[in-house]
């Protein structure tokens, strides 16, 4: 399920990567640990992830403010994982930090919809 819309402004950190063939086993364990750890950061709002069969993956982390991003970026355990990622797990990656100025959400209703155009 996608992360819901929040009241702007807030930040999106977009991490797009292609992993090496060696990125099995311990990468998954480390990734799970990072997902647990980032939830402890005050101002962390959530994360969306998508991966393609060709190996491209996109992770978008949402943070209330730049201080929350900095706290995550400077976390010692996260820094160690980043270093290992560069040496073992990633062929390439990009990181973008963007300020979200507009945010909204949509969810299809699965129940009865009365009124004009409704069925029932």
C-alpha positions in Angstrom: 0.0 0.0 0.0 1.4 3.4 -0.9 2.3 5.9 1.8 -0.6 8.3 2.3 -0.6 12.0 1.5 0.7 14.3 4.2 0.3 18.0 4.7 3.1 19.7 2.8 5.8 20.8 3.0 7.8 17.6 3.7 10.6 15.8 1.9 11.0 12.8 -0.4 14.3 11.0 -0.6 14.4 9.0 -3.8 17.0 6.2 -3.9 17.2 4.4 -7.3 19.6 1.5 -7.6 20.8 -1.5 -9.6 22.3 -4.2 -7.4 25.2 -6.5 -8.1 24.8 -10.3 -8.4 26.5 -10.5 -5.0 23.6 -8.7 -3.4 21.9 -11.7 -1.9 21.5 -13.0 1.6 23.1 -10.4 3.8 21.8 -7.5 1.7 18.2 -8.6 2.5 19.0 -8.8 6.2 20.7 -5.4 6.2 17.8 -3.9 4.2 15.3 -5.2 6.8 17.4 -3.8 9.6 17.5 -0.4 7.9 13.7 -0.4 7.5 13.4 -1.1 11.2 16.0 1.6 12.1 14.6 4.4 10.0 11.2 4.1 11.7 12.9 5.3 14.9 13.8 8.6 13.4 11.5 11.4 14.6 10.0 12.9 11.5 10.1 9.7 9.4 6.7 9.4 7.6 7.0 6.2 5.6 8.5 4.5 2.6 7.4 3.3 -0.8 9.4 0.7 -2.8 9.2 -0.7 -6.4 11.5 -3.2 -8.2 11.6 -4.4 -11.8 12.5 -7.8 -13.1 15.6 -6.2 -14.7 17.1 -5.3 -11.3 16.2 -1.6 -11.1 14.7 -0.7 -7.7 13.3 2.6 -6.4 12.8 3.4 -2.8 11.2 6.7 -1.7 11.5 7.6 1.9 9.3 10.5 3.3 10.5 12.8 6.0 8.8 15.7 7.8 11.9 18.0 7.6 15.5 18.3 6.6 16.6 17.6 10.2 15.0 14.1 10.0 16.8 13.4 6.8 20.1 14.5 8.3 19.6 12.3 11.4 19.0 9.3 9.1 21.9 10.1 6.9 24.3 10.4 9.8 23.1 7.3 11.7 26.2 5.2 12.3 24.6 1.9 11.5 23.1 3.4 8.3 26.5 4.8 7.3 28.1 1.4 7.7 25.4 -0.1 5.5 26.0 2.6 2.9 29.7 1.9 2.8 29.1 -1.8 2.4 26.5 -1.1 -0.3 29.1 0.8 -2.3 31.7 -1.9 -1.9 29.5 -5.0 -2.4 25.8 -4.5 -3.3 25.3 -1.8 -5.8 26.4 -1.5 -9.5 25.1 2.0 -9.4 22.6 4.3 -7.6 21.3 7.8 -7.5 19.9 9.7 -4.6 17.5 12.7 -5.0 16.1 14.8 -2.2 13.0 16.8 -3.1 10.8 19.1 -1.1 7.1 18.1 -1.6 4.9 21.1 -2.1 1.7 19.3 -3.1 0.3 16.0 -1.9 -3.0 14.2 -2.4 -4.3 10.7 -2.5 -7.0 8.6 -4.1 -8.5 5.3 -3.1 -11.2 3.5 -5.0 -14.3 2.8 -3.0 -15.3 -0.9 -3.1 -18.7 -0.4 -1.4 -22.1 0.8 -2.6 -22.0 4.3 -4.1 -25.4 5.9 -4.1 -26.4 9.1 -5.8 -26.0 10.1 -9.4 -24.3 7.5 -11.4 -24.3 5.1 -8.5 -25.6 1.5 -8.8 -27.9 -0.2 -6.5 
